[in-house]
Amino acid sequence: MDDPNFKAHLFICTNDRGPDGKRPSCAHKGANELRDKVKKLCKERGLNGVRVNSAGCLDQCERGISAVIYPQAEWRLDLHEGSAEELAARMEKLVKG
């Protein structure tokens, strides 16, 4: 990773394909709320070595909210709003060991 200040970078898909419903999208499953909760939990835990961001389509929307952690290339699928604690705990483990 080029920036030594970040040990892990979590990208959560917040893609919104619109209301037509032809294909599911993470935004309609609560992805923005999940991202906000994970960011808040990481901040509360003082995790300075992580970054939590929105991502465009990760092409896994049929499998719930999707996310990927870099540089570990660790995929998390079938997520939902209640997955925030799990993701924050994983980020903490990556930072603190």
C-alpha positions as CSV (number, residue, x, y, z in Angstrom):
1,M,0.0,0.0,0.0
2,D,1.5,3.4,-1.0
3,D,0.2,5.2,2.1
4,P,1.8,3.7,5.2
5,N,-0.8,5.4,7.4
6,F,-3.5,2.9,6.3
7,K,-3.2,-0.7,7.1
8,A,-6.6,-1.6,5.6
9,H,-9.0,0.1,3.3
10,L,-12.7,-1.1,3.3
11,F,-14.7,-0.4,0.2
12,I,-18.5,-0.9,0.6
13,C,-20.5,-1.1,-2.6
14,T,-23.1,1.7,-2.6
15,N,-24.1,1.3,-6.2
16,D,-27.6,2.4,-7.1
17,R,-29.1,1.0,-10.3
18,G,-32.3,3.0,-9.9
19,P,-35.8,2.1,-9.1
20,D,-36.5,-0.1,-12.2
21,G,-35.6,-3.3,-10.2
22,K,-34.2,-5.2,-13.2
23,R,-31.1,-6.0,-11.1
24,P,-30.6,-5.6,-7.4
25,S,-28.2,-2.9,-6.1
26,C,-26.4,-2.6,-2.8
27,A,-27.8,1.0,-2.2
28,H,-31.3,-0.4,-2.0
29,K,-30.2,-2.9,0.7
30,G,-28.9,-0.3,3.1
31,A,-25.3,0.0,1.9
32,N,-25.0,3.7,2.7
33,E,-26.3,3.2,6.2
34,L,-23.9,0.2,6.7
35,R,-20.9,2.4,5.5
36,D,-21.9,5.2,7.9
37,K,-22.2,2.7,10.9
38,V,-18.8,1.1,10.1
39,K,-17.2,4.5,9.9
40,K,-18.7,5.6,13.2
41,L,-17.6,2.3,14.9
42,C,-14.1,2.6,13.6
43,K,-13.8,6.2,14.8
44,E,-15.2,5.2,18.2
45,R,-12.6,2.5,18.5
46,G,-9.8,4.9,17.5
47,L,-8.8,3.0,14.4
48,N,-6.5,5.5,12.7
49,G,-5.0,2.9,10.4
50,V,-8.2,2.2,8.4
51,R,-10.2,3.9,5.8
52,V,-13.9,3.2,5.0
53,N,-15.2,4.3,1.7
54,S,-18.1,3.9,-0.7
55,A,-17.3,1.9,-3.9
56,G,-19.0,1.8,-7.2
57,C,-20.5,-1.5,-8.3
58,L,-18.4,-4.5,-7.2
59,D,-20.7,-6.7,-9.4
60,Q,-21.9,-8.9,-6.5
61,C,-25.2,-7.1,-5.7
62,E,-27.2,-10.2,-6.0
63,R,-25.4,-11.5,-2.9
64,G,-26.4,-8.8,-0.5
65,I,-24.3,-5.8,0.2
66,S,-20.7,-6.5,-0.9
67,A,-17.4,-5.1,0.3
68,V,-13.7,-5.7,-0.2
69,I,-10.8,-4.9,2.1
70,Y,-7.4,-3.9,0.6
71,P,-4.6,-4.6,0.4
72,Q,-5.7,-8.0,1.8
73,A,-8.1,-8.5,-1.2
74,E,-10.6,-9.9,1.3
75,W,-14.2,-10.1,0.0
76,R,-17.2,-9.8,2.3
77,L,-20.6,-10.7,0.7
78,D,-24.1,-11.2,1.9
79,L,-23.8,-8.1,4.2
80,H,-26.6,-6.1,5.6
81,E,-27.0,-3.1,7.9
82,G,-26.5,-5.4,10.9
83,S,-23.0,-6.3,9.7
84,A,-21.4,-3.1,10.9
85,E,-20.0,-4.6,14.1
86,E,-18.5,-7.6,12.3
87,L,-16.8,-5.3,9.8
88,A,-15.5,-2.9,12.4
89,A,-14.1,-5.8,14.4
90,R,-12.3,-7.1,11.3
91,M,-10.8,-3.7,10.6
92,E,-9.7,-3.5,14.3
93,K,-8.0,-6.9,14.0
94,L,-6.2,-5.9,10.8
95,V,-4.9,-2.7,12.5
96,K,-4.1,-4.0,16.0
97,G,-3.3,-7.6,15.1
